[in-house]
Amino acid sequence: MHELSIAMSILEMAEEEAERRGGVRIDAIHLKLGALSGVVEDALQSSYEIASYGSALNGSRLLIENVPVTVYCPNCCMERKLKSIQNFSCPECGVLTPHVVHGRELEVTALEISE
């Protein structure tokens, strides 16, 4: 379960940022999670709870924004959200669309802090 190592990395980064800001308390970590990231959201949430227990971030929340797969269609010359990650073709014209624009994200976007 690689979600545990990801959760531990997220916590480590957040703890370092809290220390850098003079020991502020982190209430929540915001994360963008793409459908193609290879990370299972529920497993990451559970891993985060386990990894944060007893740490400086105990009781903090991991708020996940799911990012759908968006591809660039060379025929339509537009970005399109895939209906299914099983079919990488434009949902409008049906042309195969191998250029992924969004959906691989695994990115901390914000920290909610309190003094």
C-alpha positions, 0 to 999 in steps of 0.5 A: 500500500503505497498510500501510506508512504504518500501520506507520510510524505504529505505530513512531513512536508506540512510539518516542515512548513509549520516549523518554517512559519514559527510552529503554526498549527495546521488544521487541514491540507488540501490536495488535488488527486487525479484519476490517473495518479494511481492513488486510491482516495479511501486508502490515502485518507485512512493512511493519513489518519494512521500516519498523523496519529500522535504527530503534530498534525494529529486531528488535521484533515486531508481535503481531497479534490478529485481531478477528472481526466481531461485530454486534448482532442486534435480533431476538435482542437479543444480540451475534453473530459473523458467519460471513462478512463477505459476509453481515451477517445474524444467524447464529442467526435470519437477521435483517439486522444492520447494527450492527457492535460489533467488527471495525473495530479497528486499535488498539495495546493493549500494548507489551512493554518492557525496561530 
